[in-house]
Amino acid sequence: MTNNMERKIVLVTGAVSGIGEACARKFAAEGYDVIINCRKPEKGEALKAELAALGADALVLPFDVRYRDQIITALGSLEGKWKNIDVLINNAGLVFGVDKEFEGNLDEWDIMIDTNIRGLLSMTRLVVPGMVERGRGHIINIGSIAGDAAYPGGSVYCATKAAVKALSDGLRIDLVDTPLRVTNIKPGLVETNFSVVRFRGDKAKADNVYKGIRPLTGADIAEVAWFAASAPEYMQIAEVLVMPTNQATGTITYKQS
Ligand code: 8X3
């Protein structure tokens, strides 16, 4: 843990649930102060109080990554130490449905594309220049095993996560002559609210995804993010594919009946 004099700042998008929340908690416990991005301020305030109990200072920064003007206003409001973001965790992301590419809902696809790709890219474009100026920083993108290969009913989601891989790789190339690092974490099955959203609130269907297999948790992914962030500065954890032991690919799992 770092001491109070040198506390670093992490900004986590989508910080009030799932992997994002687990990252906020983990980094707070390890001595970071946390910028909590979320859409609903009251959820952020509840997490802020919990992070305070871990000794972390936190700032709630409500905006929806889909709307660039909201991001610009929010980042522009940062004052003092909060401007000096050391780690950006581009976590906000979602999936809707398991529809075929010729049958799905175009509006839902727009939300996925706007959040998972355009939101992540806007955050990167707006936060990274300050990191380059300060000569330090780490961008951790939450990609997915879904970005490695398309799976049935996942076409658009898989495409967004393939984009996250390309954007991570491209950023790493563009920052190669700087001290900044870029990490793409590609989780497989992680039990969070993710599947509930995918099945549009149908908890039973969501639970079924994880039946017969021990899925990872948000906390497991936060450990990976922390491993990357706390690696020595000369070491760049570029990409991590992490899944349950009984998962082999996006489509091959072993489930006990
Ligand atoms: C989540 C992984 O395989 O459930 O990004 O779509 S998967």
Residues whose N, C-alpha, C, O or C-beta is under 5 A from the ligand:
A	BS01	8X3	G143 S144 I145 A146 P187 G188 L189 G250
